[in-house]
């Protein structure tokens, strides 16, 4: 009999399960005197992507404080993991769609350098409907959170792009005058912190909120509408795509709030996504929860997470005062695989001789030899077009493949660089050339600041 589990996915990587877990498994340090381990990471869309070995196979995982299960969702035919003790399950998400087939695999070995976890449980999603790799522009195989955090003190430095795992037996906190330490509350092995928000709907009043610390959410803050009577969407907002659920796209309202305060840290005018009760049905099972803090807030700090002692320590980093930009085009663009691009390479040669005077050189001929090389380059397509947005009114459509933006070939840009073109400059002119049904078409629109 296939067991049914419940999963909800939004904003790339927020999962909720009602699954029974096996007995606690542990990550351990190599050798009894091993004090620390670190790994370099890539920061993509405010998300931490780390290398992780699964049964000896090197893969890429998002490090996510907001998940209590290790999830594998992107496997190709070449990714042979030798998953062990596999059972079929069924995952049910939002909407009216059919349940999704998945697997639970136990007794796996996960490894980051000498930081090793035996007897690990992995949830395997057989069909990656969420297209996380497409949204990030690089291959991402899965998500890991609680299993890495629970047995170590974890220090995340977004500036140097390193994650340190410290052995609690040997670790002592350094004195830090500018650091602040906060208690964490846990629900289903996920960490929550108390904060205060200032909404424009209630003047200068501060509202106490309890927020999930979610390094796997790329945005700044999510707030659950009506989770408190004060938490209402500000008048100035727009509807947008927030992510993907098992049964389709999830939409919400995007806006700004005046301020969020964590202790004495005050962050001005962050962008916020407001989710209604339908979109957050599973996430609201913890009734005290009012939302989440995502990567666009967390990356402004140096962070020490101590699950065993239920604390988190924060220190401002150099990016603390950075602004909060957002996509003003109405386009949701994703990676579309690689295309073969013909590139011209020119070399210049001269046929020179000396006239007898060592200070004089005469050139008889100059030759320019052109060669062409074919290289695989990234391609990008439009996945969603927000209704009545500048791009929609200009006539752009889903599945249009972007050829160029403002005269720059799309394949010369990373996905982050391309999306960055939509995030700055109210009234900035955008010219897109796209391919639609094998025909190149040109479109113009201006970015519009709506919040």
Secondary structure, DSSP 8 states (H G I E B T S, - for coil): --EEEE---BTBTB--------S---EE-SSTT--EEEEEEEEETTEEEEEEEETTEEEEEEE-TT-SSEEE----TT------SEEEEEEE-SSSS--EEEEEEEEEEEEETTEEEEEEEEEEESS-TT-HHHHHTS---EEE-HHHHTTSEEEEETTTTEEEEE-TTT------TT-EEEE-EEETTEEEEEEEEE-GGGTT--EEEEEEE-TTB-SSEEEETTSSTT----SS-EEEEEEEETTEEEEEEEEE-SEEEETTEEEES-EEEEE-TTTTTTGGGSTT--EEE-HHHHTTEEEEEETTTTEEEEEE-TTTT-------S-EEEEEEEEEEEEEEEEEEEEEEEE-S-TT-EEEEEEEEEEEEEEEEEEEEEEEEE-TTSHHHHHT--TT-EEEEETTEEGGGS-HHHHHHTTSS-TT-EEEEEEEETTEEEEEEEE-----
